[in-house]
Amino acid sequence: MTAGLGRAPRALLVALAVLLAALVLGACGSTQDEEQSSNDGGSGASTTEGTADPNAPIKQGLKTVSIPKQLGNPYEETEHSGITEALEELGGSNRVQGPTDAAASSQVPIINSVAQQRPDAIIIAGNDPNAVAPALKQAARRDIKIVAMDSDVASDARTLFINQTSTQLIGEGQVKLIADQIGGRGEIAILSATANAPNQNAWIKVMREELKKPAYKDIELVKVAYGDDDDQKSFQETQGLIQAYPNLKGIISPTTVGVAAAARYLSTSPKKGEIKLTGLGTPNQMRKFVKDGTVEEFQLWVPKDVGYLAGQAAAALVSGRITGKEGETFDAGRLGERTIGANGEIILGPPTGFNARNIDDFDF
């Protein structure tokens, strides 16, 4: 009898323990699922839901944070100053917050920090399209609009992408410039920024395809080097290319840091004038190299206008004038009316060529 009474309470305790364990495990399972959903960023964080009202007033006191690839880069500083111009023009404000290096993941902690502050929009030039995507999706869940510019991020991590010009036009233009300068024959190399920079890789892909055309059959791409948008490394990579390929006839550097560093090296090299250099640079940084004969011609767009267009687009998006759907139009201030293309892309315009005849007409 006594033994029977002792077994009954023990059985009850065992049953309660099993029930408690099940509840704990169930709770842990839910938390784990939530964490997984949180960490992977989900999908479709930036959407084009809702109906646009082109006549909606611009939100008063609108606040944006713009994240450059890297602080201290003159091109980035000029570009992001355009965002500030647009926001101030619209009665809002922009703050620039970026990493000190252009590593693939360097923007992630900054995005996370900015998201805690809940600005109306984040405008970012991506260092890596996928590395920043989960953090941007998390920010979008806080009702922060995401606009990429200059260098795109994963398309499901933003609503709009402000492209300087079309990828095709840049790739074609760079190949044509170098081909004209080397007489359509010889070895060339490309000096890029980082290996993960989405805009650089997209342009280089077009260049490779362009070089397959019959018109360029006598041009050989011997190397793609990476200067990581670092002046000294780009300088050293230029030196390395010239040493490794004694028959090199031309270099394309579609990055403002790289083309200036390469020009600086060539300007004091015995190969000055013999090895042609083109790329994407600003008139102010390249002027002396054009005038001393190191560089014949290079290209770029007006970087401040890229930022200005991004700021205007972000304001229209936050205010409900646009949702990001293809075909929507909006007033972009001094740049006039703009139309959203496929996949949320808005193109600034074709690149401009700079040479000895026109370089003094520009100051940026």
Residue, then its C-alpha position, 0 to 999 in steps of 0.5 A: m500500500t505504502a509502495g503503491l502510494g509512492r509510485a503514484p506521485r512519482a508517475l505524476l512528477v514524470a508526466l509533469a516533467v515530460l510536459l514541461a520539457a515539451l513546452v520548453l522545446g516547443a518554445c526553443g523551436s519557435t525562437q530558433d525559427e524566428e532567429q533563422s528568419s531574422n538572420d537570413g533576411g527573408s525575401g522581398a523586403s523591399t516591395t512595390e506594393g501600394t498605389a503611387d500618388p504623383n501629387a502627394p506632398i513631399k514628407q516634411g523633415l524627411k531624413t535619409v542616411s547615405i552609405p558610401k563604399q568608403l569614406g575619404n574617396p573623393y568620388e564618393e564624397t562628390e556623389h553623396s554631396g548630391i544627396t545632401e543637395a537634393l534633401e536640403e532642396l526638399g526641406g529634409s536632411n541627409r547624413v553620410q555614414g560609411p566604412t573606412d575600407a571597401a571590404a565586402s562586409s564593412q557596410v553591414p554593421i553600419i546598416n544595422s546601426v543606421a536601421q536602429q535610428r529609423p531614418d526615412a530612407i537609406i541610400i547605399a552604394g554597395n560594396d557587395p550585392n549579397a553581403v549587405a542584403p540581409a541587413l538591408k532587408q532587416a532595415a526595410r522591415r522597419d519601414i525604411k525605404i532602400v535605394a541603391m545608387d552607383s553600385d547595386v545591391a541584391s534586387d530584393a534588398r532595395t526598391l530602386f537603383i540609380n544607375q549612372t548610365s547603362t552597363q552596356l554603354i560603359g563596357e562598350g565605351q571603355v573598349k572603344l576608347i582603348a581600341d582607338q588609342i592603341g590602333g585596334r591591336g595589342e595586349i590590354a589589361i583591366l585594373s578594377a576596384t574590388a573583386n566583389a564590386p557589382n558595378q565593376n564586375a558588370w562592366i568588365k563582363v560587357m567588356r569581355e563580350e565586346l572584345k569577342k567582336p570581329a572589330y577587336k579580334d587583334i586585341e587580347l585581354v591578358k589580365v584583370a587586376y584588382g587595386d581594391d579602390d586603394d591608391q597605393k595598391s592600385f599604383q603597385e598593381t599598375q607597376g606589376l602589370i607593366q612588369a609582367y606584360p612587357n608588350l602591354k599596350g593599354i590599360i582600362s581602369p573603370t574606377t576613379v581611384g585606380v585610373a588616377a593611381a595608374a596615371r600617376y605611375l605612368s606619368t613618370s614611367p619610361k612607358k608614358g605615351e607608349i602604354k595607353l590608359t583610359g577608364l572612369g575618372t573625374p576631370n579634377q583628378m585627371r586634368k594634369f595627366v591629360k595635359d602632360g600627355t599621360v592620358e588621351e581620353f577617359q569617361l565619366w558621368v557627373p557624380k554629384d548628379v547621381g547622388y542628386l537623382a538618388g536623393q530625389a528618388a528617395a524623397a518621392l518613394v518615401s512620400g508615396r509619389i512612386t512605389g518603384k514600379e516600372g513606368e512610374t514617373f517623378d519630378a527629379g528637381r533640376l534633372g527633370e522628369r524621370t521614369i522608372g525602368a525594369n527592376g526598379e532601375i533609373i538611369l542618369g544618362p550616357p557617360t561623357g568623354f573628357n580630353a584636352r579639348n574639353i576638360d577645362d570646361f568641368d570642375f568636379 
